[in-house]
Amino acid sequence: MTTSKWKLNGEWGEIKYPVKTSFGFQVGAGIMAGDFFSFGVHFYGLGKAKFTEKYKDSLGNHYTDDTDNTRYSQSLIMLRLGFHF
C-alpha cells in the first residue's frame, strides 16, 4: 500500500508512503527432467525499502512524520516448473 485515504466527521485526509528501494538480486538452480521439463528453486532478494509518512488534511496542510522511518526487507523463494519446446 502506498496511499491511505479517510473521511471522518466531514474532514478527510490521506497518508502517502513514498517507497525508497535498494539493490535486489536473484540466485537459483534447476535440473532438466527429460527433454521438455525442468524444475528449479530460485531466491529473490528484493532489497530494503523505507517508508516516510506524509499527511494532507482537508485544508490542504501538509505534514511529514520523520520520527518513524520504517525499513523492511522482502525476499521470495520460488519453485519453478518449466516446459521447453
Buried (B, 14 or more C-beta within 10 A) or exposed (E): EEEEEEEEEEEEBEBBBEEEEEEEEEEEEEEEEEEEEBEBEBEBBBBBBBBBBBBBEEEEEEEEEEEEEEEEEEEEEEEEEEEEE
